[in-house]
Amino acid sequence: MDRVGVVGCGLMGSGIAEIAARAGANVIIVEQDTAAMGRGLERIEKSLSRAVAAGKVPEDEANRARANMLFSVDYADLWDREIVIEAVAEDEAIKLDVFRKIDAEVKDPEALLATNTSSIPIIKLAMVTKRPEYVIGMHFFNPVPVLKLVEMISSLLTSPETSARVRAYATDTLHKRVITSPDRAGFVVNALLIPYLLSAVRMLESGFASAEDIDTGMVVGCAHPMGPLALTDLIGLDTTLAVAQSLYEEFKEPHLAPPPLLSRMTQAGLLGRKTGQGFFSYKS
């Protein structure tokens, strides 16, 4: 995979673009406008600079990665890509529109179209393309340059050859650990994680315990690296809400229904780390 496309350069897309570029690929990153491009470039630069300062990435490797990336606002620039990874907002309508555009512009009929969705059924995205057998889920985890896991999700129409190519790319080139999941809402990790996070929000909402005590209990008492509310802030309350809604829509189980507090905070723009305020404050 020498020619990689990434659509979206937010928290996830920037990380995916960075690791693909560090692996030596020519990477074209498509964003919706120049302002979003600038924010994405800033994220990547901060990540590379931190990795160099920490001694995790040599300066020459970081410079090669920078040289390997190009930004664009035109989907037509993806025409020669071997794989395009979508990493836009966790919104089904937006992702469907993006997949239609990618499918229309990528000329190689055997190019892979991957989605970083954390909950939306892969088959829904595949069916708006003319190549559903080449559409697959590649769910990375934040921060992408640090966390080694990728969930690989094949739809009912994804070909075995597509799955094999994606697994080889993720493991051999990106040096990730791959687990596979059926095409069900939430896949493996979020099907386990989201109910836990929702339980913590309900506990806070009911006044049962403070945010600090809930997180301290899980960090100090259960040796979790991060408490559930801080983790929700890291993921983003809007993303957590979207995944919960997707899970509830598919399974209709009460414990998957988003708590009102999560919905209200999302409506208020209190989305966690990316806005500086969620269950905890991140404003300097």
C-alpha positions in Angstrom: 0.0 0.0 0.0 2.2 2.8 -1.3 -0.6 5.2 -2.1 -3.0 5.8 0.9 -5.9 8.2 1.2 -7.4 9.4 4.5 -10.7 11.4 4.6 -11.0 13.5 7.7 -8.1 14.8 9.8 -9.6 15.1 13.3 -8.4 13.2 16.3 -8.5 9.8 14.5 -7.8 10.8 10.9 -4.7 12.7 11.8 -3.3 9.7 13.7 -4.1 7.3 10.8 -2.4 9.7 8.3 0.6 10.0 10.6 1.2 6.3 11.0 0.7 5.6 7.3 3.2 8.3 6.4 5.7 7.1 8.9 5.4 3.6 7.3 6.5 5.1 4.0 3.3 5.6 2.1 2.4 8.6 0.0 -0.6 9.9 1.9 -3.3 12.3 0.6 -5.5 13.7 3.3 -8.9 15.2 2.3 -10.7 17.6 4.5 -13.8 19.7 4.1 -12.1 23.1 4.0 -8.8 24.9 4.5 -9.5 25.6 8.1 -10.0 21.9 8.9 -6.8 21.2 6.9 -4.9 23.6 9.1 -6.2 22.1 12.3 -5.3 18.6 11.0 -1.8 19.6 10.1 -1.4 21.2 13.5 -2.5 17.9 15.2 0.0 15.9 13.2 2.8 18.3 13.8 2.2 18.2 17.6 2.1 14.5 17.6 5.3 14.1 15.6 7.1 16.7 17.7 6.1 15.0 20.9 7.3 11.6 19.6 10.6 13.1 18.6 11.0 14.8 22.0 10.3 11.6 23.8 12.8 9.7 21.8 10.2 7.4 20.3 10.6 8.6 16.7 14.0 9.7 15.1 14.0 13.2 13.6 14.7 11.9 10.1 11.7 9.6 10.3 9.5 12.4 11.4 10.7 14.6 8.5 10.1 11.8 6.0 6.6 11.4 7.4 6.0 15.2 6.9 7.2 15.0 3.3 5.0 12.0 2.6 1.7 13.9 3.4 -0.3 16.1 1.1 -3.6 17.9 2.0 -6.5 18.6 -0.2 -10.2 19.6 -0.2 -10.9 17.7 -3.5 -12.0 14.1 -3.5 -10.7 13.8 -7.1 -7.1 13.8 -5.7 -7.8 10.3 -4.4 -8.1 8.9 -7.9 -5.0 6.7 -7.8 -5.2 5.5 -4.2 -4.8 1.8 -3.3 -6.6 2.2 -0.1 -8.8 5.0 1.3 -9.6 5.1 5.0 -12.6 7.2 6.0 -12.3 8.9 9.5 -15.0 11.6 9.6 -17.5 12.3 12.3 -19.4 9.3 13.7 -22.6 10.3 11.8 -24.2 7.8 9.5 -25.4 10.4 6.9 -22.0 12.1 6.7 -20.2 8.8 6.3 -22.7 7.6 3.6 -22.0 10.8 1.6 -18.3 10.4 2.0 -18.4 6.8 0.7 -20.4 7.8 -2.3 -17.7 10.5 -3.1 -14.8 8.2 -2.5 -16.3 5.4 -4.7 -16.9 7.9 -7.5 -13.4 9.2 -7.5 -11.1 6.2 -6.9 -10.4 4.7 -10.3 -8.9 1.4 -9.4 -11.9 -1.0 -9.1 -9.9 -3.2 -6.7 -8.9 -0.3 -4.4 -9.9 -0.9 -0.8 -12.4 1.4 0.9 -12.1 1.3 4.7 -14.0 3.0 7.4 -12.9 3.9 10.9 -16.4 3.8 12.3 -16.8 2.6 15.8 -20.4 1.5 15.5 -22.1 2.0 12.1 -22.7 -1.3 10.2 -20.2 -1.8 7.5 -22.8 -3.1 5.1 -24.7 0.2 5.2 -21.6 2.0 3.9 -20.7 -0.7 1.4 -24.1 -0.6 -0.3 -23.8 3.0 -1.4 -20.7 2.0 -3.4 -20.3 0.0 -6.6 -17.7 -2.2 -4.9 -19.2 -3.6 -1.7 -16.8 -6.6 -1.8 -13.9 -4.1 -1.3 -15.4 -2.2 1.7 -14.3 -3.1 5.2 -14.0 -1.7 8.7 -10.7 -0.7 10.1 -11.4 0.6 13.6 -8.3 2.3 15.1 -8.1 3.5 18.7 -7.1 6.9 20.1 -4.3 7.9 20.2 -3.7 6.0 16.9 0.2 6.4 17.0 0.3 4.8 20.5 -2.5 2.2 20.8 -1.7 -1.0 18.9 -5.2 -2.4 18.3 -7.2 -2.4 15.1 -10.6 -4.0 14.8 -11.2 -5.5 11.4 -14.9 -5.8 10.5 -16.0 -7.6 7.3 -19.6 -7.2 6.1 -21.6 -10.0 4.6 -20.3 -8.9 1.2 -16.6 -8.2 2.0 -14.4 -10.6 0.0 -11.9 -12.9 1.8 -9.2 -11.3 -0.4 -10.1 -7.8 0.9 -9.9 -9.1 4.5 -6.5 -10.7 3.9 -5.1 -7.5 2.3 -6.3 -5.3 5.1 -5.0 -7.7 7.8 -1.6 -7.8 6.1 -1.4 -4.0 5.8 -2.4 -3.4 9.4 0.0 -6.0 10.8 3.0 -6.0 8.5 3.1 -2.3 7.5 1.4 -0.4 10.3 2.5 -2.9 13.0 -0.9 -3.1 14.7 -2.5 -6.0 16.4 -5.7 -7.1 14.6 -8.8 -8.6 16.1 -11.8 -9.5 14.0 -15.5 -8.8 14.6 -18.8 -9.6 12.9 -20.6 -6.7 11.4 -22.7 -5.8 14.5 -23.1 -2.4 16.1 -20.3 -1.7 18.5 -18.1 -4.5 17.2 -16.0 -6.1 20.0 -14.5 -3.3 22.0 -17.4 -0.8 22.1 -19.9 -3.5 22.7 -18.1 -4.1 26.0 -16.9 -0.6 26.7 -19.9 1.6 26.1 -22.2 0.0 28.6 -19.5 0.5 31.3 -19.2 4.2 30.4 -22.9 4.7 30.4 -23.1 3.1 33.8 -20.6 5.6 35.1 -22.6 8.5 33.6 -25.8 7.2 35.2 -24.1 6.9 38.6 -23.0 10.5 38.4 -26.4 11.6 37.1 -28.2 10.0 40.0 -26.0 11.6 42.6 -24.7 8.3 43.7 -21.1 9.5 43.6 -19.0 12.4 42.4 -17.1 12.3 39.1 -13.8 12.3 41.0 -14.8 9.4 43.2 -16.2 7.3 40.4 -12.9 7.6 38.4 -10.7 7.2 41.5 -12.6 4.0 42.4 -11.8 2.4 39.0 -8.2 3.7 38.8 -7.1 3.0 42.3 -9.4 0.1 43.1 -9.4 -1.7 39.8 -6.0 -0.7 38.4 -7.6 0.9 35.3 -5.3 3.3 33.6 -8.1 5.9 33.3 -11.5 6.3 35.0 -14.7 5.9 32.9 -15.6 9.6 32.9 -12.1 10.7 32.0 -12.1 8.1 29.2 -15.5 9.4 28.0 -13.9 12.9 27.8 -11.0 11.5 25.8 -13.3 9.6 23.4 -15.6 12.6 23.1 -19.1 12.8 24.6 -20.6 13.2 21.1 -18.8 10.1 19.8 -19.9 8.1 22.9 -23.5 9.3 22.4 -23.4 8.3 18.8 -22.1 4.8 19.5 -24.6 4.3 22.3 -27.4 5.4 20.0 -26.2 2.9 17.4 -26.0 0.1 19.9 -29.5 0.9 21.3 -31.0 1.1 17.8 -29.7 -2.4 16.9 -30.3 -4.3 20.2 -33.0 -2.3 22.0 -31.5 -3.2 25.4 -32.3 -0.7 28.2 -28.7 -0.5 29.5 -27.6 0.7 26.0 -29.9 3.7 26.0 -27.9 7.0 26.4 -28.5 8.7 29.8 -30.1 12.1 29.5 -27.0 13.8 31.1 -24.9 12.5 28.2 -27.4 13.9 25.7 -27.7 17.3 27.4 -23.9 17.8 27.7 -23.4 16.9 24.1 -26.1 19.4 23.1 -24.4 22.0 25.2 -21.1 21.4 23.4 -19.4 20.0 26.5 -17.7 17.3 24.5 -14.6 16.5 26.7 -11.0 17.1 25.9 -11.6 18.4 22.4 -13.6 21.4 23.7 -11.8 21.8 27.0 -14.8 20.8 29.2 -16.6 17.6 29.7 -17.0 15.7 33.0 -13.7 17.3 33.9 -12.1 20.6 32.8 -9.1 20.7 30.5 -8.8 24.4 30.2 -5.3 25.8 31.0 
